[in-house]
Amino acid sequence: MADLNHVVLIGRLTRDAELKYTSGGQPVCKFSIAVNRRKKNGDQWVDEVSYFDIVLWGRQGESLNQYLVKGKMVGIEGELRQDRWEQDGQNRSKVEIVATNLQLLGGTLGGGNSSAGTGSGAYQERRGENPPERSPREPPPPGGDDGFTDDIPF
């Protein structure tokens, strides 16, 4: 059986993303997220927070860097990577998540405005598509084009 290394997280950025370039010119965007977990402690619910360092390589990191601001909710899909080095005669290591896919979700914590929009609107903006003219919660006009073809297989 093959090994599996796959991580999916949803959390909020703890600080603005930092974009750097390797000596070879490869963009690398680094940031960290906080993921909350509610658990019951006796009769009370308490929040337990975990922090994760994320690395996003290439054009995706370069183009999304401006939207990755403190408090922004994101969905991350990627894999764990362990970095090992020696410092002052001591072996050190750090585990990071190398993102293979990132989704911008919701707004920023505290209601701050983000130029990226929310949810799929940010995705459409990245792809250069026009945003929808009506609210996604608003039903399509009667007899109008709802964006679906009639070739539904069920």
C-alpha positions, 0 to 999 in steps of 0.5 A: 500500500502506498503512503498518503500525505494529504491535508485539508484545513480551513482557517484564518490568516494570523498575519499578512502573507510574505512573498519572496523569490528564490535565487532562481526567481521562483516565487514563494508565498509564506503565511500561517493560519489559525484553526479553531476546534471546539471541545467540551470541557466538563459542562462548558465548550472551549476553543482550542487553537492550532497554528500552521505554517503554509507555503504556496509556491509559484504563480498561485502564491504570487497572484494571491499574495495581495489577498492573503491578509490577516484575518482572511479565511482560507481553505488549504489543500496540500501536504506536510513537509518536514524541514531539517537542519542543524543549528549550533550543533543541535538537530532542528526540524519544522513541519510546514504545509505545502499548499497545492490548492488555496481557496479564498473564503468569506471576508476578513475577521472583524468585517474588514473589506477585502478587494478580493470579494468573497467565495467564488467571486474571488475565484472569478476575479482571478480567472478574469471572468465577469462577476455575476450580475445578481446575488447568488441567493436571488433566484433566476428570472422566470424563463431566463437563462439560469446558466445550466444546460438542459442535458441533465443525465438524471 
